[in-house]
Amino acid sequence: MFRPTDPQLSLLESRFLVGAKKRERLERSWAEAFRTKILPLIDEEAFRACFHEDNGRPNKSIRLLVGLHILKEADDLTDEQILDGLEFNLQWQHALGVEPSTAHVCEKTLHNFRHKMMENERAQGVMVQVTTAMMKMDGLSAVRQRLDSTHVISNIAVLTRLGLFTETVTVFLRELRKEVPGKLAEVDAPLLKRYLDREGYFSDATREQAQRRLPVVAQDLFALVRQFEADEPVKALDSYALLVRLLADQCNVTEGETETPTVTVKEGKEVAGASLQSPHDPDATYGHKGKGYEAQVAETCVKENPYQVITAVDLNGANESDQNATMPIVERLVAEGNKPEEMWVDTGYGSGENIVGCAELGVTLHAPVQDPNKPKGRDAWIGVEDAPATAAPEGEPPVAGPPEVAVLEQLAPRAPEVSGADATEETPLTETAVAESATVSIGLGDFTFNATFSNVTQCPHGAGPTEQHSTDTAHYATFSGKDCAACPFAETCITRRIAQSEDRTLRWRDTKAATETRQREQQTPAFKEMYKLRSGIESTNAELKGRHGLNDIRVRGKERVELAVVLKALALNVKRAVQHHTNRLRAALDEANRIEMEFA
């Protein structure tokens, strides 16, 4: 039966059972801020559907259980440690608002509660609900946020290729012995000796030995798959499905009409990132950071906030690109009411599609994008005065860098100072820039567009279009022939003359325009200065890994890993809020004591 936590205070709470001095110290500690500021924010109604309304034993306090998991992840503790803390730690009892006589939760209750949090994304809901309530309580703004990913590995061993084959076969044979013991006798004795009697010793090999043993293990794997492919009880085993998956991931099987099938191990570059990495965590994948998962973390970065909070977390496969994670995170923030006006990310998230997609949601995505045509060695130089000197004959002064570097900088648009639906207007090119740019080709990045890059506001020479329209595949803008006739860029401009007319037309795709505009913008000193804001999230990732144990997660499987990541993010937010309120509380008490002493 669902029962909300009783808000009535008890005279048997820990703080009332200690002396005045200890009570004063207790009420100046973090536990007081946790009890008074954080615990009341936990909405228990999200768990009502987990319990019967009218019958059954009443549930354990949801606030107590959520609070326990926050304290668990705040210091990366085990279940045994938090249960001991609840029973014997005076600060924990005060923070959670429980009496010493009733401060007890069994370990099974913790396990069952975590299963409830994994259902229907309840853990995500709790994290967002508590964080949003904290932001409202302390006046935190989410208008500016930053996003980054960090590598997460579950509680698995990082296996070599030979070790992966051997462990997967061993896991299958163990499950076969346990679940269908009569079938184990059908397996060849040498194979059982290699993987069961010697417990997978076959994988303990030097590099040279592994080269010889890997084809043997691959042949054993294929033999087991083929032997039981028509055996329904064996096929129902999870470990048999892993054998089939590993064979498809790592091996090529060639079958002829009369010849015995041949099994060859694929080259490393042929194996996909989504392939099996461990039989103990089939969800783990492989990416450029290694085996495991990628945790996406979005965080506020508003200077006026008293502290910053993580607003969203998500878990992807290690093989998945950050490009594909951008829009889901932004869309989630919009749906949850924590929409940013600006989102700062690294190059891995930057693309024309993401810039346009975010703009359509009213979010400015500040992300550098790859520039395949950028001249090598010039990106660090701003203008002629800063350009590196070129080689000169001995005895003669060095010659300054090429003038076209300065022209490219003058053509680059200034970084906008504000975000909004209307693009920031830019100053037209000066006559000096026009004269120096006679040989510079005009691209999409030199035009000025609106926020979603669906309309042109002006050309590089400062003229606006006379007409614009769009189709399913492109956007079009028409410029007056009179304006173009006086433009020094007419010969190198990407606009094209309309037949039987002096007017010119520009055809573009919004994603292409976004990419080229950003390529120009990211070279400016203004963008580089503002972009320093993004780097702050690296310290948050380090804090999650160092203080909260994200670098050494004790669980396996995507659902459990995601639950751990979400709870650790919530614990970090709560820790920062508690530190803020504890400092305020101590300052207020010190001020009250000072005033009392003055009038004493």
C-alpha positions in Angstrom: 0.0 0.0 0.0 1.3 3.4 -0.9 1.9 5.7 2.1 3.4 9.2 1.8 6.0 10.2 4.3 4.5 11.7 7.5 5.6 15.3 7.8 5.1 15.3 11.5 8.3 15.7 13.5 9.1 13.3 16.3 10.5 14.2 19.7 12.6 11.0 19.5 14.7 12.2 16.6 18.5 12.1 17.1 18.9 15.8 17.6 16.5 15.8 20.6 18.4 12.9 22.2 21.8 14.7 22.5 23.1 17.5 24.6 22.8 21.2 23.6 26.4 21.5 22.4 26.2 18.5 20.2 22.8 19.6 18.9 24.2 23.0 18.0 27.1 21.3 16.0 24.6 19.0 14.3 22.4 21.9 13.2 25.4 23.7 11.7 26.5 20.6 9.7 25.5 19.6 6.1 22.8 17.3 7.6 20.6 20.3 8.6 20.7 21.7 5.1 19.9 18.3 3.6 17.0 17.7 5.9 15.4 21.2 5.6 16.3 22.0 2.0 16.6 18.8 0.0 14.4 16.2 1.6 11.1 18.2 1.2 11.8 18.6 -2.6 11.5 14.8 -3.3 8.1 14.2 -4.9 6.9 10.8 -3.8 3.8 10.7 -6.1 6.0 9.4 -9.0 6.1 6.0 -7.1 2.4 5.7 -6.2 1.8 3.4 -9.2 4.4 0.9 -7.8 2.2 0.0 -4.8 -1.4 -1.2 -4.3 -3.7 1.6 -3.1 -5.8 -0.3 -0.5 -4.1 -3.4 0.5 -0.7 -4.8 1.3 2.0 -3.7 3.7 2.7 0.1 3.6 5.8 1.0 1.7 9.0 2.3 3.2 9.3 6.1 3.0 10.2 7.1 -0.6 12.0 10.2 0.7 14.1 8.0 2.9 15.0 5.6 0.1 15.8 8.4 -2.4 17.8 10.2 0.2 19.8 7.1 1.0 20.7 6.7 -2.7 21.7 10.3 -2.9 24.0 9.9 0.1 25.3 6.6 -1.4 26.4 8.2 -4.6 27.6 11.4 -3.0 30.5 9.4 -1.5 30.4 6.4 -3.8 29.5 3.9 -1.0 28.3 0.3 -1.1 24.9 -0.8 0.1 26.4 -2.2 3.2 28.1 1.1 4.0 24.9 3.1 3.6 22.8 0.7 5.7 25.4 1.0 8.5 25.4 4.7 8.1 21.6 4.8 8.5 21.7 2.8 11.7 24.7 4.2 13.4 25.6 7.6 11.9 24.0 10.5 13.9 24.3 12.9 11.0 22.6 10.6 8.5 19.7 10.0 10.9 19.3 13.8 11.3 19.7 14.4 7.5 17.0 11.8 6.7 14.7 12.8 9.6 14.4 9.3 11.2 14.4 8.1 14.8 17.4 6.0 15.9 15.0 3.2 16.9 13.5 3.0 13.4 16.6 3.8 11.4 16.7 0.5 9.5 16.2 -0.6 5.9 16.9 -4.2 4.7 19.2 -4.7 1.7 16.4 -6.4 -0.3 14.3 -3.2 0.0 17.2 -1.2 -1.7 17.3 -3.7 -4.5 13.6 -3.6 -5.1 13.5 0.1 -5.0 16.3 0.4 -7.6 14.2 -1.9 -9.9 11.3 0.5 -9.5 13.5 3.5 -10.4 14.6 1.7 -13.6 11.0 1.3 -14.7 9.5 4.0 -16.9 12.6 6.2 -16.5 11.6 7.0 -12.9 15.2 7.8 -11.9 15.4 10.4 -14.7 12.1 11.8 -13.5 13.4 12.1 -9.9 16.6 13.7 -11.0 14.9 16.3 -13.2 12.1 16.9 -10.6 14.6 17.5 -7.7 17.0 19.5 -9.8 14.3 21.7 -11.2 12.9 22.3 -7.7 16.4 23.2 -6.4 16.8 25.7 -9.3 13.5 27.3 -8.5 14.4 27.4 -4.8 17.8 29.1 -5.3 17.0 31.1 -8.4 19.3 29.3 -10.8 19.1 30.1 -14.5 19.4 27.6 -17.3 19.7 30.1 -20.2 23.3 29.2 -20.8 24.4 25.5 -20.7 27.3 23.3 -21.9 27.3 19.7 -23.0 30.0 17.1 -23.1 30.4 13.3 -23.0 32.6 11.2 -20.8 33.6 7.6 -21.1 32.1 5.1 -18.7 33.0 1.4 -18.3 30.8 -1.0 -16.4 32.1 -3.6 -13.9 33.8 -5.8 -16.6 37.3 -6.9 -17.4 38.8 -5.3 -20.5 39.5 -8.5 -22.5 41.8 -9.2 -25.4 40.3 -10.6 -28.5 41.4 -14.1 -27.5 40.1 -13.5 -24.0 36.7 -12.5 -25.3 36.4 -15.7 -27.4 37.5 -17.9 -24.5 35.4 -16.2 -21.8 32.2 -16.3 -24.0 32.7 -20.1 -24.6 33.4 -20.7 -20.9 30.3 -18.8 -19.9 28.2 -20.9 -22.3 29.5 -24.2 -21.0 29.0 -23.1 -17.4 25.4 -22.2 -18.1 24.9 -25.4 -20.1 26.2 -27.5 -17.1 23.8 -25.7 -14.8 20.6 -25.4 -16.9 20.8 -28.5 -19.2 23.4 -30.8 -17.6 22.5 -33.8 -19.8 23.7 -31.9 -22.9 27.2 -31.3 -21.5 28.2 -34.9 -22.2 27.6 -34.3 -25.9 30.5 -31.7 -26.0 33.9 -33.0 -27.1 36.2 -33.8 -24.2 39.2 -31.7 -25.5 36.9 -28.7 -25.7 35.6 -29.2 -22.1 39.2 -29.5 -20.9 40.2 -26.2 -22.5 37.3 -24.1 -21.2 35.9 -25.8 -18.1 38.4 -28.1 -16.5 41.2 -25.5 -16.8 38.7 -22.6 -16.4 39.6 -20.8 -19.7 43.4 -21.1 -19.3 43.5 -21.1 -23.1 43.3 -17.2 -23.1 46.5 -16.9 -21.0 48.9 -16.5 -23.9 51.6 -14.3 -25.1 51.1 -12.2 -28.3 52.7 -14.9 -30.4 50.7 -17.7 -28.8 47.5 -15.7 -29.3 48.0 -15.5 -33.0 48.0 -19.3 -33.2 45.3 -20.0 -30.6 42.7 -17.5 -31.9 41.8 -19.6 -35.0 41.5 -22.7 -32.8 39.1 -20.9 -30.4 37.1 -19.6 -33.4 36.7 -23.1 -34.7 35.5 -24.3 -31.2 33.0 -21.4 -31.2 31.6 -22.4 -34.6 31.5 -26.1 -33.5 29.4 -25.3 -30.5 27.0 -23.0 -32.5 26.5 -25.7 -35.2 26.2 -28.6 -32.7 23.2 -27.0 -30.8 21.6 -24.9 -33.5 18.6 -27.3 -33.7 18.4 -27.9 -29.9 15.6 -25.8 -28.5 16.4 -26.0 -24.8 20.0 -25.0 -25.5 19.1 -22.3 -28.0 16.9 -20.7 -25.3 20.0 -20.0 -23.2 21.2 -16.4 -23.1 24.8 -17.5 -23.4 24.1 -19.5 -26.6 22.7 -16.3 -28.1 26.0 -14.6 -27.2 27.9 -17.4 -29.0 25.9 -16.8 -32.2 26.4 -13.0 -31.9 30.2 -13.4 -31.3 30.5 -15.7 -34.3 28.7 -13.2 -36.6 30.7 -10.2 -35.1 34.2 -11.7 -35.3 34.3 -14.5 -37.9 33.7 -15.3 -41.5 32.2 -18.7 -42.3 32.6 -20.1 -45.8 30.4 -23.1 -46.6 30.6 -25.2 -49.7 28.3 -27.9 -51.0 30.7 -30.7 -50.3 33.6 -29.2 -48.4 33.7 -28.8 -44.6 32.9 -25.2 -43.6 35.9 -23.0 -43.0 36.0 -20.4 -40.2 38.3 -17.4 -40.4 38.8 -14.6 -38.0 38.0 -11.1 -39.3 40.5 -8.4 -39.5 40.3 -5.9 -36.7 39.1 -3.1 -39.0 36.2 -5.3 -40.2 34.7 -5.7 -36.7 32.0 -3.2 -35.9 32.0 -1.0 -32.8 28.6 -2.5 -31.8 30.1 -5.9 -31.5 30.1 -7.9 -28.3 32.8 -6.7 -25.9 32.1 -8.9 -22.8 29.7 -11.9 -22.2 29.0 -10.3 -18.8 27.7 -7.0 -20.3 26.3 -7.6 -23.8 25.2 -3.9 -23.9 28.8 -2.6 -23.8 30.2 -1.4 -27.2 33.5 -0.2 -28.5 34.4 3.4 -29.5 37.5 5.6 -29.9 37.7 6.0 -26.1 37.5 2.2 -25.5 35.0 -0.3 -24.4 31.9 0.6 -22.4 29.5 3.6 -22.7 29.4 7.3 -23.3 27.6 9.4 -20.7 26.2 12.7 -22.0 26.2 15.5 -19.4 24.5 18.9 -19.7 25.3 21.6 -17.1 24.3 25.2 -16.5 27.1 27.8 -16.9 25.5 31.0 -15.9 27.9 33.3 -14.0 25.2 34.7 -11.8 24.2 31.3 -10.4 25.4 30.7 -6.8 26.2 27.2 -8.0 25.9 25.2 -11.2 23.8 22.0 -11.7 23.6 19.2 -14.1 20.3 19.6 -16.0 20.3 16.4 -18.1 22.2 13.1 -18.4 21.9 10.3 -21.0 23.8 7.1 -21.7 24.9 6.1 -25.2 27.0 3.2 -26.6 30.7 3.9 -26.8 30.4 3.5 -30.6 27.8 6.2 -31.0 28.7 9.6 -32.3 28.2 12.8 -30.2 26.6 14.2 -33.3 23.6 12.0 -32.8 23.3 12.9 -29.1 22.9 16.7 -29.5 19.3 17.0 -30.6 17.9 14.4 -28.1 19.5 16.2 -25.2 18.3 19.7 -26.4 14.8 18.3 -27.0 14.7 16.8 -23.6 15.8 20.1 -22.0 13.1 21.9 -23.9 10.4 19.4 -22.9 11.4 19.4 -19.2 11.3 23.2 -18.9 15.1 23.8 -18.7 15.5 25.1 -22.2 18.8 26.9 -22.8 19.1 30.0 -24.9 22.7 29.0 -25.7 24.4 25.6 -25.7 28.2 25.3 -25.7 29.6 22.1 -27.0 32.9 20.8 -28.6 33.6 20.0 -32.2 32.2 16.5 -31.8 28.7 17.9 -31.6 29.1 20.6 -34.3 27.3 20.1 -37.6 25.1 22.1 -39.9 22.2 19.8 -39.1 22.6 20.3 -35.3 23.1 24.1 -35.6 19.9 24.4 -37.6 17.9 21.9 -35.6 18.8 23.7 -32.3 17.9 27.1 -33.9 14.5 25.8 -34.8 13.9 25.1 -31.1 15.1 28.6 -30.2 18.6 27.4 -29.0 21.9 28.8 -30.3 24.4 26.0 -30.6 27.9 27.3 -30.1 30.0 24.5 -31.6 33.1 24.6 -33.8 32.7 22.6 -37.0 35.3 20.8 -39.1 36.7 22.9 -42.0 38.1 20.5 -44.6 39.3 23.4 -46.8 41.0 25.4 -44.0 44.6 26.2 -45.0 47.0 24.3 -42.7 49.1 26.4 -40.4 47.0 29.5 -40.7 44.3 29.0 -38.2 46.4 30.5 -35.4 47.1 33.8 -37.2 44.6 36.6 -37.1 46.0 39.2 -39.5 49.1 40.4 -41.4 50.7 41.9 -38.2 50.5 38.6 -36.4 51.4 36.4 -39.4 54.6 34.4 -39.3 57.5 35.8 -41.3 58.4 33.9 -44.4 61.9 32.9 -45.3 64.1 35.6 -47.0 67.5 35.6 -48.5 70.4 36.1 -46.1 71.0 39.7 -45.2 67.5 40.8 -46.1 64.6 41.5 -43.7 61.9 38.8 -43.4 58.8 39.3 -45.5 55.4 39.4 -43.7 52.9 36.7 -44.1 50.5 36.6 -47.1 48.0 39.4 -47.2 45.1 37.0 -48.0 45.2 35.9 -44.3 44.0 39.4 -43.3 41.4 39.4 -46.0 39.9 36.1 -44.7 39.7 37.6 -41.2 38.0 40.7 -42.5 35.5 38.6 -44.4 34.8 36.5 -41.2 31.6 37.7 -39.5 31.7 38.9 -35.9 30.4 36.6 -33.3 26.9 37.6 -32.2 26.6 39.2 -28.8 23.0 38.2 -28.2 20.8 35.2 -29.2 17.5 35.5 -30.8 15.4 34.9 -33.9 17.0 37.8 -35.8 20.6 37.5 -36.8 22.9 40.2 -35.7 23.7 42.7 -38.4 27.3 43.1 -39.4 29.3 46.0 -40.7 29.7 45.9 -44.5 33.2 45.4 -45.9 35.4 48.5 -46.0 36.8 49.8 -49.3 40.3 48.6 -48.2 38.9 45.1 -47.6 37.2 45.2 -51.0 40.4 46.2 -52.8 42.5 43.5 -51.0 39.9 40.8 -51.7 39.9 40.9 -55.5 41.1 37.3 -55.7 39.0 36.0 -52.7 36.1 33.8 -53.7 32.8 34.6 -51.9 31.1 31.6 -50.3 28.0 31.0 -48.2 29.9 31.9 -45.0 30.2 35.5 -46.2 26.4 36.1 -46.4 24.4 37.0 -43.4 21.4 34.7 -42.6 18.6 34.6 -40.0 18.9 32.3 -37.0 17.7 29.2 -38.8 19.6 30.0 -42.0 16.4 29.8 -44.1 16.6 33.5 -45.2 19.4 35.8 -46.3 19.4 39.2 -44.6 22.3 40.7 -46.6 25.2 39.8 -49.0 28.9 40.5 -48.3 28.6 43.9 -49.9 25.7 44.8 -47.6 22.7 44.5 -50.1 19.6 42.7 -49.1 17.6 40.3 -51.4 14.6 41.5 -53.4 12.8 38.1 -53.2 13.2 34.8 -51.4 11.5 31.4 -51.5 12.1 27.9 -50.5 11.4 24.4 -51.8 11.7 21.0 -50.2 15.4 20.7 -51.1 16.8 24.3 -51.0 16.3 28.0 -50.4 16.6 30.7 -53.0 17.2 34.5 -52.8 17.2 37.0 -55.6 19.5 40.1 -55.6 19.0 43.2 -57.7 21.2 43.4 -60.8 21.9 47.1 -60.0 23.4 46.2 -56.6 25.4 43.4 -58.1 26.8 45.5 -61.0 28.5 47.8 -58.4 29.8 44.9 -56.3 33.5 44.2 -56.5 32.8 40.6 -55.6 30.5 39.9 -58.5 33.1 37.9 -60.5 33.9 35.5 -57.6 30.5 35.4 -56.0 28.6 32.1 -55.8 25.4 33.8 -57.0 24.4 33.1 -60.6 22.9 35.4 -63.1 19.3 34.8 -64.0 18.6 34.2 -67.7 17.4 37.3 -69.6 17.9 39.4 -66.5 20.6 41.4 -64.7 19.5 40.0 -61.4 21.4 37.2 -59.6 20.1 34.3 -57.5 21.6 32.5 -54.6 20.7 28.8 -53.9 21.7 27.2 -50.6 20.8 24.5 -48.1 20.4 25.7 -44.5 22.8 23.1 -43.1 25.5 24.1 -45.6 25.1 27.8 -44.8 25.2 27.0 -41.0 28.4 25.1 -41.5 30.2 27.7 -43.6 29.1 30.5 -41.4 30.4 28.8 -38.3 33.7 28.0 -40.1 34.2 31.8 -40.6 32.9 32.7 -37.1 35.0 30.3 -35.2 38.2 31.9 -36.5 37.4 35.2 -34.8 39.0 36.2 -31.5 35.5 37.0 -30.1 34.3 33.4 -30.7 37.5 31.9 -29.2 37.2 34.1 -26.1 33.5 33.2 -25.6 34.3 29.5 -26.3 36.4 29.3 -23.1 33.1 28.9 -21.2 32.7 25.3 -22.5 35.9 24.0 -20.8 34.3 24.2 -17.4 32.3 21.0 -17.9 35.6 19.1 -17.9 35.9 19.7 -14.2 32.4 18.5 -13.7 33.2 15.2 -15.5 36.3 14.9 -13.4 34.2 15.5 -10.2 31.7 12.8 -11.2 34.6 10.3 -11.8 36.8 11.2 -8.9 34.4 12.0 -6.1 31.3 10.1 -7.1 32.8 7.0 -8.6 31.7 7.3 -12.3 35.1 6.0 -13.2 34.6 2.7 -11.4 30.9 1.7 -11.6 30.0 -1.5 -9.8 27.2 -2.7 -12.0 26.8 -4.1 -15.5 24.2 -3.7 -18.2 22.9 -0.5 -19.8 19.9 -0.1 -17.5 21.9 -0.4 -14.3 24.8 1.7 -15.6 22.3 4.4 -16.6 20.7 4.3 -13.2 24.1 4.8 -11.6 25.0 7.7 -13.8 21.6 9.4 -13.2 21.9 9.0 -9.4 25.5 10.2 -9.4 24.5 13.3 -11.3 21.7 14.0 -8.8 24.1 13.5 -5.9 26.5 16.0 -7.4 23.7 18.6 -7.7 22.5 17.9 -4.2 26.0 18.1 -2.8 26.5 21.6 -4.4 23.2 22.8 -3.1 23.9 21.5 0.4 27.3 23.2 0.4 25.7 26.4 -0.6 23.0 26.3 2.0 25.3 25.1 4.8 27.6 28.1 4.2 24.6 30.4 4.3 23.3 28.8 7.4 26.6 29.1 9.2 27.0 32.7 8.2 23.5 33.5 9.5 24.2 31.7 12.8 27.5 33.5 13.2 25.9 36.8 12.6 23.1 36.0 15.1 25.7 35.1 17.7 27.7 38.2 17.0 24.6 40.4 17.5 23.7 38.5 20.6 27.1 39.1 22.1 27.0 42.8 21.3 23.7 43.2 23.3 24.7 40.9 26.1 
